[in-house]
Every structure is written in C-alpha cells, then in structure tokens.
Amino acid sequence: MKANYLNNNIYRLITPPCVAILVYLLMLLIFDRLAEISNNFSPEELIFLIAVTAILFESYRFWLLKTDKIKILNRNKLLKFSVIYSGSFLITVGMVYALFAIYFKFVIGISEFSSELISFLIIFILVGILFHLFYLSIRFLDRQNSLLLEKEEMNRKNIEFELEVFKNKLNPDFLYESLESVISLIRKDQVEGAEQYIDHLALFYRRILGNRYSEIITLEEEKLKIDEYLKLRNYNYSDNLIVNWALDDISNIHVVPNMILQTIQLIEYSQQVDLNTKLEISIEDSDDTIRFRFLSSERLTPLPKFKALKEAIQKTLTFYTDTQFEWQRINGSIHVSIPKINIED
C-alpha cells in the first residue's frame, strides 16, 4: 500500500468534498444555532471550502512525496516527522490565510474577518494533523505487512529448500550398509548375488534421482522405488521386511516423492526387524489419507533422531497440505497416516 493511496485518483477526488462538508457543517454549528443551519447554508461557500480542502490536500501530498525522496530524513524518523509536520503546518497557515483573505476581500467584500479566519485556521490545522496521522498509520501498517510478507517468503523458500532436500535425499546410513552388504557377498564368493545387489541398488537410486525434479508423483511410481528398496533390505533381513499394498488403484493416488519411502524407513528404524524378527507393514487406502498399519515391536532408538525424521516428513507435507502426519498406537498396533496430494489443489 505504502504512499500509493496518495496518488489514487478516487481518493483525491472523494476525500476533499467529504472533509469540506464536515468542516462547513462544523463552522455553521460554531457561528449559528442548529435550527438556523438550513437557512444559512450557502452552496457557494461549500464549493469554496471544497476547493480550499482540495488545494491543501494536494499540497500535503506534494510535500509528503518530496520528503520521502530525501535520504537523510529516511535515516532519522524523528527528524522526518518533525520536518513533515512543520512543513505541513506552514502550508496550512499560509494557504488558508491567503485563500480566505482573497475570498473575503475580493469575493464577499469583507475587510474584517479575523474571528472567522482564526476558526478556519484551527479547524484546518486539526484536519492537517489527522491527514498526516492517517498517512503515517498507513506507512506503519505497510511496513508491518512488508515484514510479514518477507517472513512468509523466507519461510516459503525454506520449505521449498527442505522439499528439494527431502526429494533428493540419499540416505548415507543406507548407502553405507548397502556397500557393506556388497563387500560381504563378494567375500562369500557370491559374485552373482553381489551383481544382482548392485543392480538393485543402482536401479533404486536411479528412481530416486529420476523424481528429483517432480513436485508430486503417483503412488505407482513410488511403489517401484520401494520394491527395489525392499529387495535390498531383505538381503540382510532374510525377507522379514514385508509391505502389503492394500490399495485399489495406485496409479491415481499422488504423493510427494520419497514420502512413502521415508515413512517405511522411519517405521523400520523404530521397530524390531532382523533375520529372526518379521516386520509386516500394511499400506491401506483411507479416504483422503494413506494409512500404514503394523504390530508394535518397538526397539530402543535415539529419541531426537526419531523426532527429526518425523519432523522432516511433516515439514515436507506443509508445502502441500495442512493435514498433519499422524503416528498413533491403537490396541497393540501402530497406525501412521499420510495425506494424499490433490492435483487440483
């Protein structure tokens, strides 16, 4: 908004007549009784007051716009306000005295008008103060709004950055464990198994990198990535990490890239799963969410890391929806809910 309203033609046309009418009615109340206002009302006087008010407001506008361009005043707010009000006071006194002197002497033909002049000076000085208070309040609100917008823009950029990091994230722990698995297979002379493992690993990361420029993807694409991930993990878990897809049409469900994968990794991180312990995750369709359901078999995990993983998922979701990432324990099982992404939104 800033000072742009000063240059708004509608504001410049409407404000002077409205203020002039109020000033004229006030002056009639000061010099006449309420019952005599209708008899003493003069359209010529009202038109003159409208012209005076318009000239004053245009002078104020010119003065405010000029002071805004003085750099030294913008560095010192107190000095700027002092200059603005001092200049406006001089403009009010000079303009009102000159215009009313011309009107009373040359239009009406009255030489003694000191009492009326003083009354009009007082009223227009108050009008000038209110005009500038309104201007300064607009400037203050504009500054506050600008700061809020800058803060929102920074938050948006942070979310976008975190989203990009989330989509392109290459889990270093998983990569390190995968390389150890390859080395282990080679030491056991299982060359063919090592080659297959490397093929799955390459395909897994190729699918991750293939989605790095996508805002959202279908659940079908995400499933292809997860299938490769499960093959890699089950080399160490002896097929004890199981994901059951209980959804009707995964090609029409959209998610954030890596969202389902990260959720499965979070579940895997917090639950018991190894060569002797099975972890079976059921992924179901539940209205506007995708629900993960599995039996609770929690293991001791560092709480800060667990919270950090959950927060990373939630922060990514805030870029698309207000729906929260939910982790609930219900009768010995854990339910995790992730919102679907609506293409239209």
Secondary structure, 3 states (H helix, E strand, C coil): CCCHHHHCHHHHHHHHHHHHHHHHHHHHHHHCCHHHHHHHCCHHHHHHHHHHHHHHHHHHHHHHHHHHCCHHHHHCHHHHHHHHHHHHHHHHHHHHHHHHHHHHHHHHCCCCCHHHHHHHHHHHHHHHHHHHHHHHHHHHHHHHHHHHHHHHHHHHHHHHHHHHHHHCCCCHHHHHHHHHHHHHHHHCCCHHHHHHHHHHHHHHHHHHHHCCCCCCEEHHHHHHHHHHHHHHHHHHHCCCEEEEEECCCHHHCEECCCHHHHHHHHHHHHECCCCCCCEEEEEEEECCEEEEEEECCECCCCHHHHHHHHHHHHHHHHCCCCCCCEEEEECCEEEEEEECCCCCC
